[in-house]
Amino acid sequence: MISILVIFIYLVIFLGLIGSMRGWQLEVIATTGLIGTIAALTQFGSDFVPRFVEVTIFVWGTAPDPTTAADRGAIMVQAVFMCTMAFFSYQVVSRITENIGTNRLGDRLRNNFQKRFIGFFLGLVNGYLFFGSLWGFLEFVLIPGIGYERRPPGLNYPFALETITRPGPEAAAQAWIEFLPIGWLSPTIWLLFFFLFFFIVIIALI
Protein backbone atom coordinates (compact mmCIF):
# COMPACT_ATOMS: atom_id res chain seq x y z
CA MET A 1 0.00 0.00 0.00
CA ILE A 2 1.36 3.43 -0.95
CA SER A 3 1.91 5.88 1.91
CA ILE A 4 -0.46 8.85 1.99
CA LEU A 5 2.57 11.08 2.54
CA VAL A 6 4.22 9.88 -0.67
CA ILE A 7 1.02 10.51 -2.63
CA PHE A 8 0.74 13.97 -1.07
CA ILE A 9 4.32 14.94 -2.02
CA TYR A 10 3.94 13.70 -5.60
CA LEU A 11 0.67 15.60 -6.06
CA VAL A 12 2.15 18.81 -4.65
CA ILE A 13 5.10 18.58 -7.05
CA PHE A 14 2.68 17.87 -9.90
CA LEU A 15 0.78 21.10 -9.19
CA GLY A 16 4.11 22.89 -8.98
CA LEU A 17 4.90 21.77 -12.53
CA ILE A 18 1.43 22.86 -13.64
CA GLY A 19 2.07 26.24 -12.03
CA SER A 20 5.32 26.68 -13.97
CA MET A 21 3.37 26.24 -17.21
CA ARG A 22 0.41 28.45 -16.22
CA GLY A 23 2.45 31.40 -14.95
CA TRP A 24 2.45 33.16 -11.61
CA GLN A 25 -0.52 35.46 -12.29
CA LEU A 26 -2.98 32.62 -12.79
CA GLU A 27 -1.47 30.73 -9.87
CA VAL A 28 -1.84 33.61 -7.42
CA ILE A 29 -5.52 33.83 -8.39
CA ALA A 30 -5.89 30.13 -7.60
CA THR A 31 -4.03 30.68 -4.32
CA THR A 32 -6.50 33.37 -3.33
CA GLY A 33 -9.45 31.11 -4.07
CA LEU A 34 -7.97 28.19 -2.11
CA ILE A 35 -7.12 30.37 0.88
CA GLY A 36 -10.63 31.84 0.78
CA THR A 37 -12.09 28.32 0.78
CA ILE A 38 -10.00 27.30 3.79
CA ALA A 39 -10.96 30.51 5.60
CA ALA A 40 -14.66 29.82 4.92
CA LEU A 41 -14.38 26.24 6.19
CA THR A 42 -12.47 27.16 9.34
CA GLN A 43 -14.83 30.04 10.10
CA PHE A 44 -18.21 28.61 9.10
CA GLY A 45 -17.68 24.94 8.29
CA SER A 46 -19.12 23.66 11.55
CA ASP A 47 -22.34 25.57 10.74
CA PHE A 48 -23.05 24.56 7.14
CA VAL A 49 -21.26 21.22 6.61
CA PRO A 50 -23.58 19.17 8.89
CA ARG A 51 -26.59 20.40 6.91
CA PHE A 52 -25.40 18.53 3.81
CA VAL A 53 -24.30 15.31 5.51
CA GLU A 54 -27.69 13.65 4.97
CA VAL A 55 -27.36 14.29 1.24
CA THR A 56 -24.01 12.46 1.11
CA ILE A 57 -25.44 9.54 3.08
CA PHE A 58 -28.26 9.30 0.54
CA VAL A 59 -25.82 9.43 -2.40
CA TRP A 60 -22.96 7.27 -1.11
CA GLY A 61 -24.93 4.98 1.17
CA THR A 62 -24.89 4.37 4.89
CA ALA A 63 -22.20 2.87 7.10
CA PRO A 64 -22.53 0.12 9.71
CA ASP A 65 -23.18 2.73 12.41
CA PRO A 66 -24.66 6.28 12.22
CA THR A 67 -21.56 7.95 13.70
CA THR A 68 -19.29 6.57 10.99
CA ALA A 69 -21.79 7.53 8.29
CA ALA A 70 -22.00 11.12 9.58
CA ASP A 71 -18.20 11.35 9.87
CA ARG A 72 -17.72 10.06 6.34
CA GLY A 73 -20.44 12.37 5.06
CA ALA A 74 -18.77 15.42 6.61
CA ILE A 75 -15.50 14.53 4.89
CA MET A 76 -17.30 14.16 1.56
CA VAL A 77 -19.07 17.52 1.91
CA GLN A 78 -15.82 19.31 2.66
CA ALA A 79 -13.98 17.56 -0.17
CA VAL A 80 -16.70 18.40 -2.71
CA PHE A 81 -16.78 22.03 -1.53
CA MET A 82 -12.98 22.27 -1.78
CA CYS A 83 -12.86 20.68 -5.24
CA THR A 84 -15.67 22.92 -6.53
CA MET A 85 -13.99 26.10 -5.32
CA ALA A 86 -10.63 24.92 -6.68
CA PHE A 87 -12.22 24.35 -10.08
CA PHE A 88 -13.63 27.88 -10.15
CA SER A 89 -10.34 29.34 -8.92
CA TYR A 90 -8.26 27.48 -11.50
CA GLN A 91 -10.55 27.62 -14.51
CA VAL A 92 -13.45 30.07 -14.40
CA VAL A 93 -11.85 33.03 -12.62
CA SER A 94 -8.52 32.55 -14.36
CA ARG A 95 -10.15 32.57 -17.80
CA ILE A 96 -11.99 35.78 -16.96
CA THR A 97 -8.81 37.54 -15.85
CA GLU A 98 -7.02 36.53 -19.05
CA ASN A 99 -9.33 38.92 -20.90
CA ILE A 100 -8.46 41.87 -18.65
CA GLY A 101 -6.02 44.37 -20.21
CA THR A 102 -2.34 43.68 -20.78
CA ASN A 103 -0.84 46.54 -18.75
CA ARG A 104 -0.39 44.42 -15.63
CA LEU A 105 2.35 43.91 -13.10
CA GLY A 106 2.98 40.39 -14.35
CA ASP A 107 3.63 41.64 -17.87
CA ARG A 108 6.68 43.51 -16.58
CA LEU A 109 8.32 40.20 -15.71
CA ARG A 110 9.78 39.64 -19.15
CA ASN A 111 12.16 36.89 -18.14
CA ASN A 112 10.46 33.61 -19.00
CA PHE A 113 12.51 31.67 -16.43
CA GLN A 114 11.45 34.11 -13.72
CA LYS A 115 7.79 33.67 -14.64
CA ARG A 116 8.11 29.90 -14.58
CA PHE A 117 10.04 29.85 -11.31
CA ILE A 118 7.49 31.99 -9.46
CA GLY A 119 4.67 29.99 -11.06
CA PHE A 120 6.31 26.75 -9.90
CA PHE A 121 6.65 28.05 -6.35
CA LEU A 122 3.04 29.21 -6.22
CA GLY A 123 1.98 25.90 -7.75
CA LEU A 124 3.66 24.12 -4.85
CA VAL A 125 1.81 26.39 -2.43
CA ASN A 126 -1.48 25.61 -4.16
CA GLY A 127 -0.71 21.90 -4.07
CA TYR A 128 -0.06 22.16 -0.35
CA LEU A 129 -3.28 24.11 0.22
CA PHE A 130 -5.47 21.85 -1.92
CA PHE A 131 -4.16 18.35 -1.23
CA GLY A 132 -3.17 19.29 2.31
CA SER A 133 -6.75 20.30 2.99
CA LEU A 134 -8.11 17.06 1.51
CA TRP A 135 -5.77 15.13 3.78
CA GLY A 136 -6.72 17.39 6.67
CA PHE A 137 -10.40 16.54 6.26
CA LEU A 138 -9.44 12.98 7.16
CA GLU A 139 -7.29 13.92 10.14
CA PHE A 140 -9.38 16.72 11.63
CA VAL A 141 -13.01 16.53 12.66
CA LEU A 142 -15.45 19.44 12.54
CA ILE A 143 -16.99 20.05 15.96
CA PRO A 144 -20.12 22.29 15.90
CA GLY A 145 -19.43 25.57 17.68
CA ILE A 146 -15.72 24.79 18.06
CA GLY A 147 -14.18 24.14 14.66
CA TYR A 148 -11.52 21.61 13.72
CA GLU A 149 -10.07 19.18 16.24
CA ARG A 150 -7.59 16.37 15.68
CA ARG A 151 -9.10 12.92 15.32
CA PRO A 152 -8.44 10.89 18.51
CA PRO A 153 -5.35 8.62 18.40
CA GLY A 154 -6.06 5.06 17.34
CA LEU A 155 -9.27 5.98 15.53
CA ASN A 156 -9.07 5.09 11.85
CA TYR A 157 -10.57 7.07 8.99
CA PRO A 158 -14.28 6.31 8.40
CA PHE A 159 -13.54 4.32 5.23
CA ALA A 160 -12.77 0.71 4.49
CA LEU A 161 -9.22 -0.23 5.50
CA GLU A 162 -8.47 -1.48 1.99
CA THR A 163 -9.38 1.97 0.65
CA ILE A 164 -7.34 4.22 2.92
CA THR A 165 -5.59 3.62 6.23
CA ARG A 166 -4.61 6.23 8.79
CA PRO A 167 -0.82 6.54 9.33
CA GLY A 168 0.35 4.93 12.55
CA PRO A 169 2.03 6.88 15.37
CA GLU A 170 5.48 5.84 14.14
CA ALA A 171 4.86 6.84 10.51
CA ALA A 172 6.80 9.72 8.95
CA ALA A 173 3.48 11.30 7.95
CA GLN A 174 2.79 12.21 11.59
CA ALA A 175 5.36 15.01 11.42
CA TRP A 176 3.47 16.55 8.50
CA ILE A 177 -0.04 16.33 9.90
CA GLU A 178 0.46 19.16 12.41
CA PHE A 179 1.22 21.48 9.49
CA LEU A 180 -1.74 20.65 7.29
CA PRO A 181 -3.66 23.84 6.39
CA ILE A 182 -6.81 23.40 8.48
CA GLY A 183 -4.95 22.23 11.57
CA TRP A 184 -2.09 24.69 11.55
CA LEU A 185 -3.32 28.28 11.61
CA SER A 186 -6.31 29.93 13.24
CA PRO A 187 -9.38 30.99 11.20
CA THR A 188 -8.45 34.66 11.70
CA ILE A 189 -5.00 34.15 10.16
CA TRP A 190 -6.49 32.42 7.12
CA LEU A 191 -8.90 35.32 6.70
CA LEU A 192 -6.01 37.80 6.81
CA PHE A 193 -4.12 35.71 4.24
CA PHE A 194 -7.16 35.81 1.97
CA PHE A 195 -7.35 39.62 2.03
CA LEU A 196 -3.58 39.87 1.52
CA PHE A 197 -3.62 37.66 -1.58
CA PHE A 198 -6.77 39.35 -2.85
CA PHE A 199 -4.89 42.65 -2.68
CA ILE A 200 -1.95 41.09 -4.57
CA VAL A 201 -4.34 39.87 -7.28
CA ILE A 202 -5.84 43.35 -7.68
CA ILE A 203 -2.36 44.88 -8.00
CA ALA A 204 -1.27 42.20 -10.48
CA LEU A 205 -4.25 42.83 -12.74
CA ILE A 206 -4.04 46.61 -12.83
Buried (B, 14 or more C-beta within 10 A) or exposed (E): EEEBBEEBBEBBBBBBBBBBEBBBBBBBBBBBBBBBBBBBBBBEBBEEBBEBBEEBBEEEEEBEEEEBBBBBBBBBBBBEBBEEBBEEBBEEBBEEBEEEEEEBEBEEBEEEEEBBBBBBBBBBBBBBBBBBBBBBBBBBBBEEEEBBEEBEEEEEBBBEEEEBBBBEEEBEBEEBBEEBBBBEBEBEEBBBBBEEBBEBBEEBBE
